[in-house]
């Protein structure tokens, strides 16, 4: 059985956990998440895995 792990859901999960643990980090976590998703979208996930 093959399991494919995407980067975006993993980043979202980590961000959600950090927000629950430290709500004051919300602005920074959202900003970092949006930047990461933007970079992933521009580069494409195929380029990051090779």
Biopython code that builds the backbone (N, CA, C, O; Angstrom):
import numpy as np
from Bio.PDB.StructureBuilder import StructureBuilder

atoms = [
    (1, "UNK", "N", (0.842, -1.173, 0.000)),
    (1, "UNK", "CA", (0.000, 0.000, 0.000)),
    (1, "UNK", "C", (0.891, 1.242, 0.000)),
    (1, "UNK", "O", (1.746, 1.401, 0.871)),
    (2, "UNK", "N", (0.684, 2.118, -0.981)),
    (2, "UNK", "CA", (1.460, 3.342, -1.083)),
    (2, "UNK", "C", (0.755, 4.470, -0.365)),
    (2, "UNK", "O", (-0.466, 4.606, -0.437)),
    (3, "UNK", "N", (1.534, 5.273, 0.327)),
    (3, "UNK", "CA", (0.981, 6.431, 1.029)),
    (3, "UNK", "C", (1.712, 7.668, 0.544)),
    (3, "UNK", "O", (2.932, 7.766, 0.671)),
    (4, "UNK", "N", (0.964, 8.612, -0.013)),
    (4, "UNK", "CA", (1.552, 9.845, -0.507)),
    (4, "UNK", "C", (1.256, 10.954, 0.494)),
    (4, "UNK", "O", (0.108, 11.164, 0.885)),
    (5, "UNK", "N", (2.298, 11.652, 0.900)),
    (5, "UNK", "CA", (2.158, 12.725, 1.877)),
    (5, "UNK", "C", (2.364, 14.052, 1.175)),
    (5, "UNK", "O", (3.437, 14.307, 0.626)),
    (6, "UNK", "N", (1.346, 14.900, 1.187)),
    (6, "UNK", "CA", (1.438, 16.214, 0.580)),
    (6, "UNK", "C", (1.964, 17.201, 1.607)),
    (6, "UNK", "O", (1.748, 17.043, 2.809)),
    (7, "UNK", "N", (2.642, 18.200, 1.127)),
    (7, "UNK", "CA", (3.251, 19.177, 2.023)),
    (7, "UNK", "C", (2.219, 20.135, 2.610)),
    (7, "UNK", "O", (2.300, 20.466, 3.793)),
    (8, "UNK", "N", (1.261, 20.586, 1.821)),
    (8, "UNK", "CA", (0.290, 21.580, 2.292)),
    (8, "UNK", "C", (-0.542, 21.087, 3.481)),
    (8, "UNK", "O", (-0.670, 21.820, 4.462)),
    (9, "UNK", "N", (-1.112, 19.877, 3.437)),
    (9, "UNK", "CA", (-1.868, 19.427, 4.610)),
    (9, "UNK", "C", (-0.994, 19.240, 5.845)),
    (9, "UNK", "O", (-1.449, 19.464, 6.966)),
    (10, "UNK", "N", (0.233, 18.840, 5.649)),
    (10, "UNK", "CA", (1.154, 18.680, 6.777)),
    (10, "UNK", "C", (1.443, 20.031, 7.428)),
    (10, "UNK", "O", (1.444, 20.147, 8.653)),
    (11, "UNK", "N", (1.685, 21.041, 6.611)),
    (11, "UNK", "CA", (1.930, 22.394, 7.135)),
    (11, "UNK", "C", (0.688, 22.904, 7.857)),
    (11, "UNK", "O", (0.801, 23.530, 8.911)),
    (12, "UNK", "N", (-0.496, 22.643, 7.301)),
    (12, "UNK", "CA", (-1.745, 23.083, 7.936)),
    (12, "UNK", "C", (-1.939, 22.404, 9.286)),
    (12, "UNK", "O", (-2.368, 23.044, 10.246)),
    (13, "UNK", "N", (-1.627, 21.120, 9.365)),
    (13, "UNK", "CA", (-1.755, 20.390, 10.628)),
    (13, "UNK", "C", (-0.814, 20.950, 11.686)),
    (13, "UNK", "O", (-1.225, 21.167, 12.826)),
    (14, "UNK", "N", (0.419, 21.183, 11.328)),
    (14, "UNK", "CA", (1.397, 21.739, 12.270)),
    (14, "UNK", "C", (0.966, 23.138, 12.709)),
    (14, "UNK", "O", (1.070, 23.477, 13.888)),
    (15, "UNK", "N", (0.486, 23.947, 11.771)),
    (15, "UNK", "CA", (0.030, 25.295, 12.109)),
    (15, "UNK", "C", (-1.148, 25.248, 13.071)),
    (15, "UNK", "O", (-1.208, 26.028, 14.022)),
    (16, "UNK", "N", (-2.077, 24.343, 12.828)),
    (16, "UNK", "CA", (-3.230, 24.214, 13.718)),
    (16, "UNK", "C", (-2.840, 23.818, 15.128)),
    (16, "UNK", "O", (-3.385, 24.343, 16.099)),
    (17, "UNK", "N", (-1.902, 22.899, 15.243)),
    (17, "UNK", "CA", (-1.435, 22.472, 16.562)),
    (17, "UNK", "C", (-0.743, 23.617, 17.283)),
    (17, "UNK", "O", (-0.963, 23.826, 18.476)),
    (18, "UNK", "N", (0.097, 24.364, 16.560)),
    (18, "UNK", "CA", (0.791, 25.499, 17.181)),
    (18, "UNK", "C", (-0.183, 26.576, 17.629)),
    (18, "UNK", "O", (0.021, 27.195, 18.673)),
    (19, "UNK", "N", (-1.245, 26.812, 16.852)),
    (19, "UNK", "CA", (-2.243, 27.809, 17.238)),
    (19, "UNK", "C", (-2.966, 27.368, 18.510)),
    (19, "UNK", "O", (-3.259, 28.192, 19.377)),
    (20, "UNK", "N", (-3.253, 26.074, 18.621)),
    (20, "UNK", "CA", (-3.898, 25.585, 19.845)),
    (20, "UNK", "C", (-2.985, 25.726, 21.059)),
    (20, "UNK", "O", (-3.448, 26.046, 22.154)),
    (21, "UNK", "N", (-1.701, 25.490, 20.869)),
    (21, "UNK", "CA", (-0.760, 25.554, 21.984)),
    (21, "UNK", "C", (-0.411, 26.985, 22.374)),
    (21, "UNK", "O", (-0.236, 27.277, 23.557)),
    (22, "UNK", "N", (-0.309, 27.874, 21.400)),
    (22, "UNK", "CA", (0.084, 29.259, 21.665)),
    (22, "UNK", "C", (-0.728, 30.195, 20.779)),
    (22, "UNK", "O", (-0.268, 30.564, 19.698)),
    (23, "UNK", "N", (-1.925, 30.586, 21.210)),
    (23, "UNK", "CA", (-2.796, 31.431, 20.374)),
    (23, "UNK", "C", (-2.186, 32.772, 19.984)),
    (23, "UNK", "O", (-2.600, 33.363, 18.986)),
    (24, "UNK", "N", (-1.224, 33.261, 20.737)),
    (24, "UNK", "CA", (-0.592, 34.542, 20.402)),
    (24, "UNK", "C", (0.224, 34.456, 19.118)),
    (24, "UNK", "O", (0.525, 35.480, 18.504)),
    (25, "UNK", "N", (0.581, 33.250, 18.711)),
    (25, "UNK", "CA", (1.369, 33.068, 17.493)),
    (25, "UNK", "C", (0.516, 33.058, 16.229)),
    (25, "UNK", "O", (1.038, 32.863, 15.131)),
    (26, "UNK", "N", (-0.792, 33.265, 16.375)),
    (26, "UNK", "CA", (-1.705, 33.125, 15.247)),
    (26, "UNK", "C", (-1.281, 33.963, 14.039)),
    (26, "UNK", "O", (-1.244, 33.447, 12.922)),
    (27, "UNK", "N", (-0.964, 35.229, 14.237)),
    (27, "UNK", "CA", (-0.586, 36.094, 13.108)),
    (27, "UNK", "C", (0.643, 35.568, 12.388)),
    (27, "UNK", "O", (0.675, 35.538, 11.157)),
    (28, "UNK", "N", (1.650, 35.153, 13.134)),
    (28, "UNK", "CA", (2.881, 34.662, 12.518)),
    (28, "UNK", "C", (2.656, 33.340, 11.800)),
    (28, "UNK", "O", (3.169, 33.119, 10.703)),
    (29, "UNK", "N", (1.886, 32.467, 12.430)),
    (29, "UNK", "CA", (1.630, 31.155, 11.830)),
    (29, "UNK", "C", (0.845, 31.308, 10.533)),
    (29, "UNK", "O", (1.159, 30.648, 9.542)),
    (30, "UNK", "N", (-0.166, 32.163, 10.525)),
    (30, "UNK", "CA", (-0.956, 32.376, 9.313)),
    (30, "UNK", "C", (-0.085, 32.976, 8.218)),
    (30, "UNK", "O", (-0.174, 32.568, 7.060)),
    (31, "UNK", "N", (0.750, 33.935, 8.573)),
    (31, "UNK", "CA", (1.621, 34.555, 7.578)),
    (31, "UNK", "C", (2.606, 33.539, 6.991)),
    (31, "UNK", "O", (2.789, 33.487, 5.775)),
    (32, "UNK", "N", (3.229, 32.744, 7.836)),
    (32, "UNK", "CA", (4.171, 31.735, 7.357)),
    (32, "UNK", "C", (3.459, 30.699, 6.501)),
    (32, "UNK", "O", (3.989, 30.262, 5.479)),
    (33, "UNK", "N", (2.255, 30.302, 6.917)),
    (33, "UNK", "CA", (1.485, 29.317, 6.155)),
    (33, "UNK", "C", (1.150, 29.853, 4.767)),
    (33, "UNK", "O", (1.312, 29.146, 3.772)),
    (34, "UNK", "N", (0.685, 31.094, 4.697)),
    (34, "UNK", "CA", (0.334, 31.667, 3.403)),
    (34, "UNK", "C", (1.548, 31.805, 2.499)),
    (34, "UNK", "O", (1.455, 31.559, 1.297)),
    (35, "UNK", "N", (2.677, 32.193, 3.058)),
    (35, "UNK", "CA", (3.908, 32.293, 2.275)),
    (35, "UNK", "C", (4.322, 30.920, 1.764)),
    (35, "UNK", "O", (4.693, 30.770, 0.600)),
    (36, "UNK", "N", (4.256, 29.916, 2.639)),
    (36, "UNK", "CA", (4.642, 28.554, 2.238)),
    (36, "UNK", "C", (3.732, 28.029, 1.138)),
    (36, "UNK", "O", (4.219, 27.440, 0.173)),
    (37, "UNK", "N", (2.421, 28.228, 1.259)),
    (37, "UNK", "CA", (1.487, 27.763, 0.241)),
    (37, "UNK", "C", (1.722, 28.502, -1.069)),
    (37, "UNK", "O", (1.631, 27.906, -2.142)),
    (38, "UNK", "N", (2.018, 29.775, -0.991)),
    (38, "UNK", "CA", (2.312, 30.546, -2.202)),
    (38, "UNK", "C", (3.556, 30.049, -2.910)),
    (38, "UNK", "O", (3.567, 29.920, -4.134)),
    (39, "UNK", "N", (4.606, 29.769, -2.149)),
    (39, "UNK", "CA", (5.846, 29.259, -2.741)),
    (39, "UNK", "C", (5.622, 27.876, -3.345)),
    (39, "UNK", "O", (6.108, 27.582, -4.437)),
    (40, "UNK", "N", (4.884, 27.033, -2.630)),
    (40, "UNK", "CA", (4.580, 25.693, -3.148)),
    (40, "UNK", "C", (3.777, 25.812, -4.439)),
    (40, "UNK", "O", (4.030, 25.081, -5.396)),
    (41, "UNK", "N", (2.819, 26.721, -4.470)),
    (41, "UNK", "CA", (2.003, 26.898, -5.665)),
    (41, "UNK", "C", (2.807, 27.400, -6.851)),
    (41, "UNK", "O", (2.574, 26.983, -7.985)),
    (42, "UNK", "N", (3.752, 28.295, -6.592)),
    (42, "UNK", "CA", (4.575, 28.828, -7.677)),
    (42, "UNK", "C", (5.569, 27.793, -8.202)),
    (42, "UNK", "O", (5.773, 27.674, -9.410)),
    (43, "UNK", "N", (6.175, 27.059, -7.300)),
    (43, "UNK", "CA", (7.190, 26.088, -7.705)),
    (43, "UNK", "C", (6.585, 24.759, -8.134)),
    (43, "UNK", "O", (7.163, 24.049, -8.957)),
    (44, "UNK", "N", (5.446, 24.427, -7.593)),
    (44, "UNK", "CA", (4.842, 23.132, -7.867)),
    (44, "UNK", "C", (5.432, 22.095, -6.930)),
    (44, "UNK", "O", (6.626, 22.137, -6.633)),
    (45, "UNK", "N", (4.611, 21.162, -6.460)),
    (45, "UNK", "CA", (5.090, 20.185, -5.500)),
    (45, "UNK", "C", (6.041, 19.186, -6.139)),
    (45, "UNK", "O", (6.857, 18.588, -5.437)),
    (46, "UNK", "N", (5.960, 18.989, -7.439)),
    (46, "UNK", "CA", (6.851, 18.036, -8.106)),
    (46, "UNK", "C", (8.303, 18.443, -8.021)),
    (46, "UNK", "O", (9.183, 17.587, -7.933)),
    (47, "UNK", "N", (8.565, 19.721, -8.046)),
    (47, "UNK", "CA", (9.947, 20.197, -7.985)),
    (47, "UNK", "C", (10.545, 20.019, -6.592)),
    (47, "UNK", "O", (11.756, 19.845, -6.460)),
    (48, "UNK", "N", (9.715, 20.061, -5.555)),
    (48, "UNK", "CA", (10.221, 19.949, -4.200)),
    (48, "UNK", "C", (10.553, 18.503, -3.831)),
    (48, "UNK", "O", (11.365, 18.263, -2.938)),
    (49, "UNK", "N", (9.939, 17.552, -4.502)),
    (49, "UNK", "CA", (10.140, 16.153, -4.149)),
    (49, "UNK", "C", (11.305, 15.516, -4.901)),
    (49, "UNK", "O", (11.735, 14.418, -4.548)),
    (50, "UNK", "N", (11.807, 16.166, -5.898)),
    (50, "UNK", "CA", (12.897, 15.577, -6.684)),
    (50, "UNK", "C", (14.238, 16.017, -6.211)),
    (50, "UNK", "O", (15.255, 15.608, -6.772)),
]
sb = StructureBuilder()
sb.init_structure("model")
sb.init_model(0)
sb.init_chain("A")
sb.init_seg("    ")
for serial, (resi, resn, name, xyz) in enumerate(atoms, 1):
    if name == "N":
        sb.init_residue(resn, " ", resi, " ")
    sb.init_atom(name, np.array(xyz, "f"), 0.0, 1.0, " ", f" {name:<3s}", serial, name[0])
structure = sb.get_structure()
